[in-house]
Amino acid sequence: MFGTDRNLKVLRMKYSTLNFNPEEIKTPCFVVDENLLWHNLEILSSVKEHTGCKILLALKCFSMFRVFPLIRGCLDGICASSPDEARLGREEFQKEVHTFAAAYSENDILDLCETTDHLVFNSFGQLERFRPIVQKRVAGTGRQIDFGIRINPEHSEGAVPIYDPCAPGSRLGVKLAHFREDLLDGIAGLHWHNLCEQDSDCLQRTVKAVESRFGEYISKMKYINFGGGHHITRPGYNIRLLENIINDFQQKWGVQVYLEPGEAVALNAGYLVATVLDIITDSDIVGGSDVVTGSDVVTGSDVVTGSDIVGGSGVVGDSGVAAESATRSGIDIAIMDACVPAHMPDVLEMPYRPYILHSENPEDFPETTAGSQRAAKKYIYRIGGVSCLAGDVAGEYSFDEPLDIGDRLVFTDMAIYSMVKTNTFNGVRLPSIALVKKDDVLAGKNDTLKNDTPERKDHIKVEIVRTFDYSDFKGRLS
Ligand SMILES: Cc1ncc(COP(=O)(O)O)c(C=O)c1O
């Protein structure tokens, strides 16, 4: 792939910020870069250092256990949402395991007796039912399981309702009206979770709400878990305020504070690399005989393309872009070997518009004067996946050069809530999982080659951690 000058030029332009060469990756493939993970872990370590708080990795967000040894060096354990996550945490992370689920079955509880250190209940009913079973089960084994109760602070911070555990009618957490002081004996912790990708001012207001409702119970606890949703590693997050909140809280109430972020641990630390399998022009779709590609269009063809309609009716914002843009006509379409509902379902579920490296959002360049160039990057495509779903679309993207079959598309920030959510809808194969190792990147920076050149990237090995095949599809069916 590096054989020609053109390839070198394109690679320099396209992939200059990556620590690996996507052309060498068999796609679709998640690539996690330990170097980027490490950057986040350093930030989280400094929060721990400045406050003495404990930080758990939320496995629901990121469960790539191959990198647990790296994360284990900085964080205190994991939080699980099920017996299987708890077992993964016990086996592979090997530090504290905290578990919370909206409800447990008796079988869940028996499993969790083997794996969890902290069991957080969503109701006093479940606590009353299962506490004796747990106590009996662990008696004489040397294991100790602490009990906790999830509270509902009844304080929303503006997250959309499906991501807001404090929305009216929420089933998550005990509200003050149902709190049972008489059952607190032996309860070690209170837990809440109400944030989603939010800053520390949201936490500050939440803490005030919790203190005003549940203040009298806090000092009876050993620990208070502030949940997840703290976007600590996002540039611009107010870390100083977070640290002050934690320090003040611990000092005031004499308790250990825990945080259990998922996103903040692996934010921007991974990619989904896909390959363009086909380019379809709108004229193809309506049955026109002249096949016109993006490159033909900008060199003067009369055919109306996506670039002509951007900024026209149907302008959509970032959320919901995939669903809406799947229906607009007149845009060249690139079909990739990834599948949005199977490989990055949050794009449709949240919804949000993922970023593709070195692309732009044509919507960011609305028409100013008739006929003017609207996007800095001229070649606009709707990027879609291989499945039957009409809405299997990531969004519309513009590029400096026309896309070709075989080109790589590098979706950023794909470590979180994607690898854990993949499925085999349509029998589409799961993306492989690959790793750029921290030591290799550091070694690469010290070598004699200039940084950020394709040649340097050649020296950085990408370890293919896992590939999937037919048996993974068949194995979950019967
Ligand atoms: C109880 C609980 N803890 C932690 C998290 C992790 O949140 P995030 O990945 O946004 O930090 C979640 C996310 O839904 C959660 O529900």
The ligand as a Tripos MOL2 file, in Angstrom:
@<TRIPOS>MOLECULE
LIG
   16    16     1     0     0
SMALL
NO_CHARGES

@<TRIPOS>ATOM
      1 C1        -24.9420    3.1040   37.4140 C.3       1 LIG1
      2 C2        -23.9890    3.5910   36.3720 C.ar      1 LIG1
      3 N1        -22.6960    3.7680   36.6960 N.ar      1 LIG1
      4 C3        -21.8000    4.1930   35.7880 C.ar      1 LIG1
      5 C4        -22.1600    4.4490   34.4830 C.ar      1 LIG1
      6 C5        -21.1070    4.8990   33.5050 C.3       1 LIG1
      7 O1        -21.4130    6.1320   32.9450 O.3       1 LIG1
      8 P1        -20.4390    6.8400   31.9200 P.3       1 LIG1
      9 O2        -19.9410    5.8330   30.9710 O.co2     1 LIG1
     10 O3        -21.2940    7.8610   31.2750 O.co2     1 LIG1
     11 O4        -19.3510    7.4650   32.7380 O.co2     1 LIG1
     12 C6        -23.4930    4.2840   34.1030 C.ar      1 LIG1
     13 C7        -23.9250    4.5450   32.7230 C.2       1 LIG1
     14 O5        -25.0420    4.3950   32.3250 O.2       1 LIG1
     15 C8        -24.4420    3.8390   35.0710 C.ar      1 LIG1
     16 O6        -25.7330    3.6260   34.7360 O.3       1 LIG1
@<TRIPOS>BOND
     1     1     2 1
     2     2     3 ar
     3     2    15 ar
     4     3     4 ar
     5     4     5 ar
     6     5     6 1
     7     5    12 ar
     8     6     7 1
     9     7     8 1
    10     8     9 2
    11     8    10 1
    12     8    11 1
    13    12    13 1
    14    12    15 ar
    15    13    14 2
    16    15    16 1
@<TRIPOS>SUBSTRUCTURE
     1 LIG1         1 GROUP 0 **** ****
